[in-house]
Amino acid sequence: MSENNSASSNGDKPSSSSEGFLSQALNKRELKVRNIVGSTAGAGSSDFHRYRSIRRFEYARLEAMDKEARERVKHIAFQARREDQKNIEIYQTKKKKREKK
């Protein structure tokens, strides 16, 4: 229970927000995906809460991976635009130097 309420105990964000779990997922050194909930007929009263906690953590992990992929694509596009602009400026500079001579 302390893991679920760690964000709310600080007063920063409610524990149900995905941002709390996202930061928790990003701060973990090792991400262990535990499937502790089996398909048994005699599931205990806490199994649903464990499942919900695992599901929230997994969604936050997937969201972090998606965010990282989007940032990587943006960075690659930016670098390509930057390189194109640099080549245009070099071409224009050479053209101006030739016109002066």
Contact map, one row per residue, 1 for C-alpha under 8 A:
11111000000000000000000000000000000000000000000000000000000000000000000000000000000000000000000000000
11111100000000000000000000000000000000000000000000000000000000000000000000000000000000000000000000000
11111100000000000000000000000000000000000000000000000000000000000000000000000000000000000000000000000
11111110000000100000000000000000000000000000000000001000000000000000000000000000000000000000000000000
11111111100001100000000000000000000000000000000000000000000000000000000000000000000000000000000000000
01111111110000100000000000000000000000000000000000000000000000000000000000000000000000000000000000000
00011111111111100001000000000000000000000000000000000000000000000000000000000000000000000000000000000
00001111111111100000000000000000000000000000000000000000000000000000000000000000000000000000000000000
00001111111100000000000000000000000000000000000000000000000000000000000000000000000000000000000000000
00000111111110000000000000000000000000000000000000000000000000000000000000000000000000000000000000000
00000011111111000000000000000000000000000000000000000000000000000000000000000000000000000000000000000
00000011111111000000000000000000000000000000000000000000000000000000000000000000000000000000000000000
00000011011111101001000000000000000000000000000000000000000000000000000000000000000000000000000000000
00001011001111111001000000000000000000000000000000000000000000000000000000000000000000000000000000000
00011111000011111001100000000000000000000000000000000000000000000000000000000000000000000000000000000
00000000000001111101000000000000000000000000000000000000000000000000000000000000000000000000000000000
00000000000011111111100000000000000000000000000000000000000000000000000000000000000000000000000000000
00000000000000011111110000000000000000000000000000000001000100000000000000000000000000000000000000000
00000000000000001111111000000000000000000000000000000000000100000000000000000000000000000000000000000
00000010000011111111111100000000000000000000000000000000000000000000000000000000000000000000000000000
00000000000000101111111110000000000000000000000000000001100100000000000000000000000000000000000000000
00000000000000000111111111000000000000000000000000000000100110110000000000000000000000000000000000000
00000000000000000011111111100000000000000000000000000000000000000000000000000000000000000000000000000
00000000000000000001111111110000000000000000000000000000000000000000000000000000000000000000000000000
00000000000000000000111111110010000000000000000000000000100110010000000000000000000000000000000000000
00000000000000000000011111110000000000000000000000000000000010010000000000000000000000000000000000000
00000000000000000000001111111000000000000000000000000000000000000000000000000000000000000000000000000
00000000000000000000000111111110000000000000000000000000000000000000000000000000000000000000000000000
00000000000000000000000000111110000000000000000000000000000000000000000000000000000000000000000000000
00000000000000000000000000011111000000000000000000000000000000000000000000000000000000000000000000000
00000000000000000000000010011111100000000000000000000000000000000000000000000000000000000000000000000
00000000000000000000000000000111110000000000000000000000000000000000000000000000000000000000000000000
00000000000000000000000000000011111000000000000000000000010000000000000000000000000000000000000000000
00000000000000000000000000000001111100000000000000000100000000000000000000000000000000000000000000000
00000000000000000000000000000000111111000000000000000000000000000000000000000000000000000000000000000
00000000000000000000000000000000011111000000000000000000000000000000000000000000000000000000000000000
00000000000000000000000000000000001111100000001001100000000000000000000000000000000000000000000000000
00000000000000000000000000000000001111110000000000000000000000000000000000000000000000000000000000000
00000000000000000000000000000000000011111010000000000000000000000000000000000000000000000000000000000
00000000000000000000000000000000000001111110000000000000000000000000000000000000000000000000000000000
00000000000000000000000000000000000000111110000000000000000000000000000000000000000000000000000000000
00000000000000000000000000000000000000011111000000000000000000000000000000000000000000000000000000000
00000000000000000000000000000000000000111111101000000000000000000000000000000000000000000000000000000
00000000000000000000000000000000000000000111111000000000000000000000000000000000000000000000000000000
00000000000000000000000000000000000000000011111100000000000000000000000000000000000000000000000000000
00000000000000000000000000000000000000000001111111000000000000000000000000000000000000000000000000000
00000000000000000000000000000000000010000011111111100000000000000000000000000000000000000000000000000
00000000000000000000000000000000000000000000111111110000000000000000000000000000000000000000000000000
00000000000000000000000000000000000000000000011111111000000000000000000000000000000000000000000000000
00000000000000000000000000000000000010000000011111111100000000000000000000000000000000000000000000000
00000000000000000000000000000000000010000000001111111110000000000000000000000000000000000000000000000
00000000000000000000000000000000000000000000000111111111000000000000000000000000000000000000000000000
00010000000000000000000000000000000000000000000011111111100000000000000000000000000000000000000000000
00000000000000000000000000000000010000000000000001111111110000000000000000000000000000000000000000000
00000000000000000000000000000000000000000000000000111111111000000000000000000000000000000000000000000
00000000000000000100100000000000000000000000000000011111111100000000000000000000000000000000000000000
00000000000000000000110010000000000000000000000000001111111110000000000000000000000000000000000000000
00000000000000000000000000000000100000000000000000000111111111000000000000000000000000000000000000000
00000000000000000000000000000000000000000000000000000011111111100000000000000000000000000000000000000
00000000000000000110110010000000000000000000000000000001111111110000000000000000000000000000000000000
00000000000000000000010011000000000000000000000000000000111111111000000000000000000000000000000000000
00000000000000000000000000000000000000000000000000000000011111111100000000000000000000000000000000000
00000000000000000000010000000000000000000000000000000000001111111110000000000000000000000000000000000
00000000000000000000010011000000000000000000000000000000000111111111000000000000000000000000000000000
00000000000000000000000000000000000000000000000000000000000011111111100000000000000000000000000000000
00000000000000000000000000000000000000000000000000000000000001111111110000000000000000000000000000000
00000000000000000000000000000000000000000000000000000000000000111111111000000000000000000000000000000
00000000000000000000000000000000000000000000000000000000000000011111111100000000000000000000000000000
00000000000000000000000000000000000000000000000000000000000000001111111110000000000000000000000000000
00000000000000000000000000000000000000000000000000000000000000000111111111000000000000000000000000000
00000000000000000000000000000000000000000000000000000000000000000011111111100000000000000000000000000
00000000000000000000000000000000000000000000000000000000000000000001111111110000000000000000000000000
00000000000000000000000000000000000000000000000000000000000000000000111111111000000000000000000000000
00000000000000000000000000000000000000000000000000000000000000000000011111111100000000000000000000000
00000000000000000000000000000000000000000000000000000000000000000000001111111110000000000000000000000
00000000000000000000000000000000000000000000000000000000000000000000000111111111000000000000000000000
00000000000000000000000000000000000000000000000000000000000000000000000011111111100000000000000000000
00000000000000000000000000000000000000000000000000000000000000000000000001111111110000000000000000000
00000000000000000000000000000000000000000000000000000000000000000000000000111111111000000000000000000
00000000000000000000000000000000000000000000000000000000000000000000000000011111111100000000000000000
00000000000000000000000000000000000000000000000000000000000000000000000000001111111110000000000000000
00000000000000000000000000000000000000000000000000000000000000000000000000000111111111000000000000000
00000000000000000000000000000000000000000000000000000000000000000000000000000011111111100000000000000
00000000000000000000000000000000000000000000000000000000000000000000000000000001111111110000000000000
00000000000000000000000000000000000000000000000000000000000000000000000000000000111111111000000000000
00000000000000000000000000000000000000000000000000000000000000000000000000000000011111111100000000000
00000000000000000000000000000000000000000000000000000000000000000000000000000000001111111110000000000
00000000000000000000000000000000000000000000000000000000000000000000000000000000000111111111000000000
00000000000000000000000000000000000000000000000000000000000000000000000000000000000011111111100000000
00000000000000000000000000000000000000000000000000000000000000000000000000000000000001111111110000000
00000000000000000000000000000000000000000000000000000000000000000000000000000000000000111111111000000
00000000000000000000000000000000000000000000000000000000000000000000000000000000000000011111111100000
00000000000000000000000000000000000000000000000000000000000000000000000000000000000000001111111110000
00000000000000000000000000000000000000000000000000000000000000000000000000000000000000000111111111000
00000000000000000000000000000000000000000000000000000000000000000000000000000000000000000011111111100
00000000000000000000000000000000000000000000000000000000000000000000000000000000000000000001111111110
00000000000000000000000000000000000000000000000000000000000000000000000000000000000000000000111111111
00000000000000000000000000000000000000000000000000000000000000000000000000000000000000000000011111111
00000000000000000000000000000000000000000000000000000000000000000000000000000000000000000000001111111
00000000000000000000000000000000000000000000000000000000000000000000000000000000000000000000000111111
00000000000000000000000000000000000000000000000000000000000000000000000000000000000000000000000011111
